Amino acid sequence: MTLPSTLRGEGAVLRLTCDGPLTVLTLHSPPMNLFDKAMWAAWADAVAWLTAHPPRALLVRAQGLVVSAGVDVNVFAGLPAEDATAFWRTQLGITQALEALPCPTVFAAHSLTLTAAFELALACDLVVATPQARFGLVERKIGFTPAMGGTQRLAERAGPARARELVMTGDLYRGSVLADWGVVNALFPPDSFDTDAHAYAMRLAAGPTRAHEATKNVVRRYLDGGVSAADAALPVLAAAVAATIDHRRAVTAFLTDGPEHATVYHGR
């Protein structure tokens, strides 16, 4: 399982590492972690590799003072109008591939998180942040609209009125505000943020991976087709989880040791 060169080494703008069951993707393109051609190429490689080698959980984080100042505006200046559809279809595909991973995904935002980075955060299952972190879809500053799926995913989490507000004003919103909106799932203090975010993701990575995958599937069926669609899929999904080793071992441990049993899950 050799990593692509774009995801390893000192020159990599996006670095993939593993800590036991947890895989970590780190934006590392100082000082602003901009989404330029190199960053997007690395993200394409990353989601392709993760799709082929699904981890038990994924943590997306950033190195430096900011998570990301967003898209390098030179990208827009150098994009011919006739190529725009194909270009944005490719970038949206990164969002969709991240969203489709069969494991829990956590985006950790310790500070400024703009445009493409925020859109990828919204493709993750869970978002954690510091209360002071600032988020924005600020494409209006260049007369544009979010093109990696952020608007609709924000509407999915916070409602259409909030999505219109955030995108149309182009204002920045604190992590504490987005927690009130239901966009951010957990807030951690700045001093311990990296440790807290890593522990949060590791707890998911050490859990019943196949059950987490089923949960993601049920939620997606609901979002796509409502309660009836989720109900229609649930019996088959539940039966598949019931056949897993993790489930059978946990049931035995529960009956033997009670609800606080110390079963170690292996993701199968």
N, C-alpha and C positions, 0 to 999 in steps of 0.2 A: 504494500500500500504506500508506494512512494508518492510524496507530495509534489505537486507542480512547483517549479522553481519560483513562480510568482508568489508563493505562500510560505517561503522559508528563506532564511539567510538575511544578512544585514541589509540588503537592498530591497527587501520585500515591503511594499506599502500596506499589505494586509497579511498578517501572520497567523498561521494555524498551528496550535499546539494542543497537546492532550494531557490531562491530569486524571489518570485513571479512567473512570467512565465519562468524564466531562471533557468535551472539546471546546476550545476557546479560540475565537476569532478576534484579533486585535488590530484596529486601524492604527497604522504607524507611519504616517506621512507628515512629519512636522513641517511648519508649525500649525497648520490649519486642517490637516486630514481632508483636503479637498477631493471631491469626486472629479477626477480628470480621466483621461483615457487609460492610464496605468491602473488607477484604483478600480475602475469599472472592469477592466480585463481581469484583475485579481479576483474581484467578486464573482465574475462569471466562472472562473476556474474553481473558486471555493464552493459555490453551490453545486457545481457539477461533481466535484469530489465528494461532498457531503451526501449528495443523492446516491452516489455509487457506494459509499461507505457510511451509512447512517450511524451517528453516535447515539448514546443513550440520553444525552442532553447537550445543548449548545448554548454557550454564553458568548454574546457579542459585546465587546467593550472597545475602549479607545485609550491610546497612550498620549499624554500631553495635556496642555491646559484646556483644550476644547475637544469635544467629541468629533465635531466636524462643522466647518463653516459652510458646508453645502457644496454645490456644484461649481466647478471652475467656470467662470463666465466665458472664458476663451472657447469652451466647448460650443456654446451657442453661436459665437462669432464665426466659428469655422465649420458650421454645419449647413451644407446646402439644403435648400427647401425641399428638393426632390428626394433627399435621403432621410428626411426627418421621420417619416412613418416607420421605416425599417429600424432606424436608430432607437426610437423610443419603444418600439415593440421588443427589441432586444433587452433594453434596460428593465422594462416591466417584467420580462421573463425572469430576471434575477429575483425580483420581489416575489413572484409567484412560486419559484422553486424554493426559496427560503420558507415561504408559508407552507409549502407542501411537505416539508421534512416530517418523517413519522416519529418525531421525538419532541419533547418540550424544548422550546427556544426562549431565551431570555435576552433582552437588550438592556444593557447597563449604561445610563447616561449620567455622567458626573458633572457636566457643564453644558455649554452651548451645543445644541443639536439642531442643525438646519437642513432643510430641503431633502436631498436624497437620503441622508442618514436618518432623518426623522421618518421618512417613508419606509425605510427598511425596519426601523423600530416598530412601526405599526404592523409590519408583516410577521413579527415575532408573537409568540403566544402571550408573553408577559413582558412588561416594561418596568424596570426599577430605576430610580433616580434620586438625586439629592433634592431637597425642597427648593434649593436655589438654582438648580439647572434651568436653562431656558430653551424652549422649543419653538420652532417656527417653520411654517411653509411660506416663505417670503418671495415666491416667484413673481408676485405682482411688481416687484422692484424693477424687473426687466420685461414687464408686460407679458408674462407667461403664466402657466398654470401647472401645478404638480403633475408630472407625467410618469411617475413610477408607482402610481396607485395609492398615494397618500390620502387624497381627498376622500375617496370612497371607504377606505379603511378607517379613517377618522370618523366618518359618518356612522360606520358600523359600531364603533365603540362609544361615541359621545352624542350621536344624533346628527341629522342633517343640518339643523340650525347652527350648531356649534362648528361643524365642518365649514359651512359657508362663512361664518364669522372669522374663523382663524385664517382661511385662505384669502378671503376678499380683503380683510384689513392688512394682512401681512404682519400683524403684530407678534411679539414674542410673549410666551406664556410660561410661567414658572412651573417647575415640577409639582409644587404643592397645589397649584390650580388644576393641573391636568389630573392629579390624583382625585380631586373633587369631582372632576368630569368622568372618572372611570377609565381614563386613558392610561395613566400610570398606576401600576398595581401595588407598589410598595415604595416607601421613602426611607432612605438611610442617610445618616449624618455624613458630612464630607470627610471627617477625620478617619472614619472606618469604612468608607464606601466600598473600596475595592474588596476588602475582606468580606464585608456583608453581602455584596452582590455575588461573589464567588461561592460563598456558603449557601446562598439562596438557590443558585443554579445547581450546585453539587447535591443538595437534598433531592432535587428532581432527578438528577442523573443516577442517584443510588436507589431510586424507587422502582416500582413495577412498570418497566418500559412499555410492555405490550398493552397494559391497561391505560397508560397515558396516551398511547397512540389511538386507542379506541375512543378515549374521551375527546381527543382532537377531531376524530372522525364524526362523532355524534354532534359536536358543536358546529362543524362545517355543514353537515346535512341540515341542521336547523337553520343556519344562516342562509343556505341556498334554497331551502324549500319549506321552512317552517316546522312546527312540531310534528305534523303528520309524516314528513319526509324522514325526520330523525327517528320517529317511532317505527317506521317501516324497516329501517336499517338496523335498529338496535338488537333484535334477537340474534341475528347472525354475528354481529360484532361481539355481543356478550358471550356467545357460545365459543367464539375463537379465544377470548380471554380466559374462559373457564378451562380451556384445554392447556393453558400454559403451565410450565413448571413453577413459576413464581406464585401463581394463584394457588395451586394445590399445596405447595409447601406452607404458604401463609395461612391457609385454612387449618391445616394440621397444627401449626404453631398456635393459632388463636384458640383452638379447642384444648390444647395442652397447657398453654401459659397465659391465656387471656388476651385482652385487646392490646396490651402493651408489650406484646411479644417482640423479640429482637431478630426477626427473620432478616437474613441478608438476601436481597433481590439480585438476580443475575441477568435480568433483561430478556428472559426467554421462558 
